[in-house]
Amino acid sequence: AQYRTETFTSTKLGAKWEYAIVLPPGYDDAANAEARYPVAYLLHGYGMDPSDFSAAGALANNFVTDPALKLRPVIYV
């Protein structure tokens, strides 16, 4: 799984906000160029930051590679 941190500039709040994205295994493979993925949006609480959920998303996407589990790849934001 790939993890990265991005920022969003909110004109209403006058601030930059950071968020994390976890992409499933094989997301960038040419064979998956037309693939569609469900997206799960996770909101952290006060005192947490975006990276607090990134490990959970990366761990969940690692289970996608186990054919016995039959899990679908997911993008976590």
N, CA, C and O atoms as a DFTB+ gen file, in Angstrom:
308 C
 N C O
     1  1       0.843      -1.188       0.000
     2  2       0.000       0.000       0.000
     3  2       0.884       1.245       0.000
     4  3       1.986       1.242       0.548
     5  1       0.394       2.276      -0.606
     6  2       1.110       3.549      -0.652
     7  2       0.446       4.535       0.304
     8  3      -0.780       4.600       0.391
     9  1       1.258       5.289       1.009
    10  2       0.756       6.298       1.938
    11  2       1.366       7.637       1.556
    12  3       2.556       7.733       1.259
    13  1       0.539       8.657       1.568
    14  2       1.066      10.009       1.365
    15  2       0.197      11.005       2.117
    16  3      -0.963      10.742       2.437
    17  1       0.791      12.141       2.382
    18  2       0.095      13.228       3.056
    19  2      -0.057      14.379       2.068
    20  3       0.889      14.736       1.365
    21  1      -1.243      14.950       2.022
    22  2      -1.552      16.069       1.138
    23  2      -2.075      17.227       1.991
    24  3      -2.339      17.053       3.181
    25  1      -2.221      18.398       1.388
    26  2      -2.815      19.531       2.094
    27  2      -3.952      20.124       1.270
    28  3      -3.967      20.041       0.042
    29  1      -4.885      20.715       1.967
    30  2      -6.026      21.389       1.368
    31  2      -6.099      22.788       1.954
    32  3      -6.077      22.947       3.174
    33  1      -6.183      23.790       1.118
    34  2      -6.300      25.162       1.597
    35  2      -7.775      25.536       1.654
    36  3      -8.464      25.557       0.634
    37  1      -8.247      25.830       2.860
    38  2      -9.632      26.229       3.068
    39  2      -9.715      27.754       3.060
    40  3      -9.158      28.418       3.934
    41  1     -10.410      28.300       2.069
    42  2     -10.575      29.751       2.022
    43  2     -11.537      30.223       3.108
    44  3     -11.389      31.329       3.628
    45  1     -12.511      29.401       3.449
    46  2     -13.477      29.768       4.508
    47  2     -12.810      29.863       5.875
    48  3     -13.102      30.771       6.653
    49  1     -11.902      28.911       6.167
    50  2     -11.234      28.909       7.469
    51  2      -9.914      29.670       7.448
    52  3      -9.326      29.946       8.493
    53  1      -9.457      30.005       6.245
    54  2      -8.191      30.725       6.131
    55  2      -7.012      29.927       6.646
    56  3      -6.108      30.476       7.275
    57  1      -7.022      28.621       6.375
    58  2      -5.952      27.761       6.877
    59  2      -5.710      26.604       5.920
    60  3      -6.556      26.253       5.098
    61  1      -4.523      26.027       6.058
    62  2      -4.183      24.813       5.325
    63  2      -4.448      23.624       6.235
    64  3      -4.094      23.641       7.414
    65  1      -5.070      22.597       5.682
    66  2      -5.375      21.393       6.450
    67  2      -4.676      20.206       5.823
    68  3      -4.641      20.070       4.600
    69  1      -4.134      19.367       6.641
    70  2      -3.409      18.198       6.178
    71  2      -4.316      16.972       6.241
    72  3      -5.113      16.830       7.169
    73  1      -4.192      16.094       5.256
    74  2      -4.936      14.829       5.281
    75  2      -4.050      13.745       4.682
    76  3      -3.118      14.032       3.931
    77  1      -4.351      12.507       5.022
    78  2      -3.564      11.374       4.556
    79  2      -4.373      10.562       3.556
    80  3      -5.600      10.503       3.632
    81  1      -3.674       9.941       2.622
    82  2      -4.292       9.047       1.646
    83  2      -3.513       7.734       1.663
    84  3      -2.283       7.730       1.616
    85  1      -4.243       6.620       1.731
    86  2      -3.629       5.303       1.623
    87  2      -4.218       4.641       0.382
    88  3      -5.429       4.434       0.290
    89  1      -3.351       4.312      -0.568
    90  2      -3.776       3.676      -1.815
    91  2      -3.538       2.177      -1.728
    92  3      -2.555       1.741      -1.129
    93  1      -4.425       1.380      -2.319
    94  2      -4.289      -0.074      -2.237
    95  2      -3.129      -0.601      -3.075
    96  3      -2.642       0.091      -3.970
    97  1      -2.684      -1.826      -2.786
    98  2      -1.620      -2.434      -3.578
    99  2      -2.035      -2.507      -5.052
   100  3      -3.175      -2.848      -5.365
   101  1      -1.114      -2.188      -5.940
   102  2      -1.385      -2.272      -7.365
   103  2      -2.132      -1.090      -7.942
   104  3      -2.471      -1.103      -9.125
   105  1      -2.397      -0.078      -7.152
   106  2      -3.166       1.078      -7.621
   107  2      -2.527       1.732      -8.844
   108  3      -3.233       2.130      -9.771
   109  1      -1.212       1.847      -8.855
   110  2      -0.499       2.519      -9.954
   111  2      -0.134       1.594     -11.113
   112  3       0.459       2.049     -12.092
   113  1      -0.471       0.317     -11.027
   114  2      -0.158      -0.615     -12.108
   115  2      -0.971      -0.273     -13.349
   116  3      -2.153       0.061     -13.260
   117  1      -0.329      -0.360     -14.500
   118  2      -1.003      -0.056     -15.768
   119  2      -2.231      -0.945     -15.977
   120  3      -3.208      -0.517     -16.591
   121  1      -2.184      -2.173     -15.474
   122  2      -3.316      -3.100     -15.626
   123  2      -4.552      -2.616     -14.874
   124  3      -5.667      -3.036     -15.181
   125  1      -4.364      -1.743     -13.897
   126  2      -5.477      -1.237     -13.088
   127  2      -5.887       0.182     -13.464
   128  3      -6.609       0.836     -12.711
   129  1      -5.442       0.659     -14.604
   130  2      -5.703       2.049     -15.010
   131  2      -7.197       2.360     -15.079
   132  3      -7.590       3.496     -14.814
   133  1      -8.023       1.409     -15.418
   134  2      -9.466       1.625     -15.524
   135  2     -10.231       1.154     -14.287
   136  3     -11.456       1.259     -14.240
   137  1      -9.522       0.642     -13.296
   138  2     -10.176       0.111     -12.093
   139  2     -10.825       1.230     -11.277
   140  3     -10.331       2.357     -11.236
   141  1     -11.925       0.897     -10.638
   142  2     -12.611       1.825      -9.737
   143  2     -12.533       1.252      -8.328
   144  3     -12.645       0.042      -8.133
   145  1     -12.341       2.123      -7.357
   146  2     -12.158       1.691      -5.978
   147  2     -13.140       2.420      -5.061
   148  3     -13.416       3.603      -5.263
   149  1     -13.665       1.724      -4.062
   150  2     -14.450       2.438      -3.055
   151  2     -13.508       3.318      -2.224
   152  3     -12.321       3.021      -2.095
   153  1     -14.047       4.384      -1.675
   154  2     -13.260       5.302      -0.846
   155  2     -13.886       5.360       0.544
   156  3     -15.093       5.559       0.685
   157  1     -13.054       5.184       1.568
   158  2     -13.500       5.303       2.951
   159  2     -12.890       6.575       3.526
   160  3     -11.670       6.745       3.513
   161  1     -13.735       7.466       4.027
   162  2     -13.279       8.715       4.635
   163  2     -13.299       8.547       6.146
   164  3     -14.351       8.296       6.734
   165  1     -12.142       8.685       6.771
   166  2     -12.008       8.522       8.214
   167  2     -11.723       9.888       8.823
   168  3     -10.817      10.591       8.376
   169  1     -12.480      10.261       9.827
   170  2     -12.298      11.551      10.491
   171  2     -11.680      11.337      11.865
   172  3     -12.206      10.583      12.683
   173  1     -10.568      12.001      12.107
   174  2      -9.913      11.867      13.406
   175  2     -10.477      12.885      14.389
   176  3     -11.090      13.878      13.998
   177  1     -10.256      12.617      15.664
   178  2     -10.761      13.499      16.702
   179  2      -9.734      14.527      17.137
   180  3      -8.617      14.569      16.621
   181  1     -10.126      15.346      18.086
   182  2      -9.263      16.397      18.606
   183  2      -7.991      15.780      19.181
   184  3      -8.049      14.779      19.895
   185  1      -6.861      16.371      18.874
   186  2      -5.586      15.894      19.396
   187  2      -4.946      14.831      18.517
   188  3      -3.830      14.392      18.797
   189  1      -5.623      14.413      17.472
   190  2      -5.067      13.416      16.550
   191  2      -4.640      14.123      15.269
   192  3      -4.984      15.283      15.041
   193  1      -3.895      13.416      14.444
   194  2      -3.551      13.971      13.143
   195  2      -3.814      12.922      12.068
   196  3      -4.076      11.764      12.396
   197  1      -3.752      13.300      10.795
   198  2      -4.103      12.382       9.713
   199  2      -3.324      11.068       9.714
   200  3      -3.855      10.039       9.296
   201  1      -2.090      11.089      10.172
   202  2      -1.290       9.864      10.154
   203  2      -1.796       8.818      11.144
   204  3      -1.426       7.649      11.038
   205  1      -2.636       9.211      12.106
   206  2      -3.156       8.255      13.084
   207  2      -3.989       7.154      12.429
   208  3      -4.043       6.040      12.949
   209  1      -4.634       7.439      11.312
   210  2      -5.429       6.432      10.621
   211  2      -4.690       5.775       9.475
   212  3      -5.134       4.742       8.973
   213  1      -3.588       6.338       9.050
   214  2      -2.904       5.807       7.871
   215  2      -2.400       4.388       8.100
   216  3      -2.434       3.566       7.185
   217  1      -1.937       4.094       9.295
   218  2      -1.458       2.736       9.577
   219  2      -2.600       1.731       9.485
   220  3      -2.411       0.622       8.985
   221  1      -3.775       2.106       9.959
   222  2      -4.933       1.209       9.880
   223  2      -5.325       0.955       8.428
   224  3      -5.643      -0.177       8.065
   225  1      -5.307       1.987       7.600
   226  2      -5.633       1.830       6.187
   227  2      -4.612       0.968       5.469
   228  3      -4.975       0.114       4.660
   229  1      -3.346       1.185       5.757
   230  2      -2.290       0.386       5.127
   231  2      -2.399      -1.071       5.554
   232  3      -2.231      -1.976       4.737
   233  1      -2.678      -1.294       6.816
   234  2      -2.832      -2.664       7.318
   235  2      -4.028      -3.350       6.661
   236  3      -3.925      -4.500       6.235
   237  1      -5.147      -2.659       6.577
   238  2      -6.342      -3.230       5.949
   239  2      -6.075      -3.582       4.489
   240  3      -6.501      -4.641       4.027
   241  1      -5.386      -2.722       3.764
   242  2      -5.097      -2.993       2.360
   243  2      -4.109      -4.136       2.179
   244  3      -4.098      -4.770       1.124
   245  1      -3.284      -4.412       3.174
   246  2      -2.383      -5.564       3.069
   247  2      -3.159      -6.878       3.039
   248  3      -2.698      -7.851       2.443
   249  1      -4.320      -6.920       3.669
   250  2      -5.134      -8.130       3.664
   251  2      -5.779      -8.375       2.298
   252  3      -6.229      -9.488       2.023
   253  1      -5.829      -7.358       1.446
   254  2      -6.410      -7.485       0.115
   255  2      -5.636      -8.510      -0.714
   256  3      -6.203      -9.171      -1.584
   257  1      -4.358      -8.634      -0.441
   258  2      -3.524      -9.547      -1.219
   259  2      -3.739     -11.006      -0.856
   260  3      -3.207     -11.880      -1.540
   261  1      -4.495     -11.305       0.192
   262  2      -4.778     -12.690       0.588
   263  2      -6.041     -13.163      -0.125
   264  3      -7.137     -12.724       0.224
   265  1      -5.914     -14.058      -1.128
   266  2      -7.087     -14.478      -1.909
   267  2      -8.128     -15.223      -1.074
   268  3      -9.299     -15.264      -1.452
   269  1      -7.729     -15.806       0.039
   270  2      -8.685     -16.530       0.882
   271  2      -9.680     -15.578       1.546
   272  3     -10.801     -15.982       1.855
   273  1      -9.294     -14.334       1.768
   274  2     -10.173     -13.373       2.446
   275  2     -11.158     -12.697       1.498
   276  3     -12.218     -12.243       1.930
   277  1     -10.824     -12.623       0.220
   278  2     -11.686     -12.018      -0.803
   279  2     -12.117     -10.593      -0.443
   280  3     -13.292     -10.242      -0.558
   281  1     -11.163      -9.789      -0.014
   282  2     -11.435      -8.392       0.319
   283  2     -11.182      -7.507      -0.891
   284  3     -10.298      -7.782      -1.702
   285  1     -11.949      -6.468      -1.002
   286  2     -11.803      -5.511      -2.090
   287  2     -10.812      -4.423      -1.714
   288  3     -10.797      -3.986      -0.563
   289  1      -9.978      -3.971      -2.655
   290  2      -9.076      -2.855      -2.347
   291  2      -9.879      -1.565      -2.111
   292  3     -10.899      -1.321      -2.756
   293  1      -9.398      -0.765      -1.187
   294  2     -10.094       0.464      -0.795
   295  2      -9.073       1.600      -0.736
   296  3      -7.917       1.397      -0.364
   297  1      -9.526       2.808      -1.113
   298  2      -8.727       4.023      -0.910
   299  2      -9.201       4.628       0.410
   300  3     -10.394       4.860       0.604
   301  1      -8.254       4.881       1.316
   302  2      -8.592       5.504       2.602
   303  2      -8.119       6.950       2.603
   304  3      -6.967       7.228       2.270
   305  1      -8.994       7.865       2.973
   306  2      -8.664       9.295       3.065
   307  2      -8.979       9.755       4.470
   308  3      -8.784      10.927       4.793
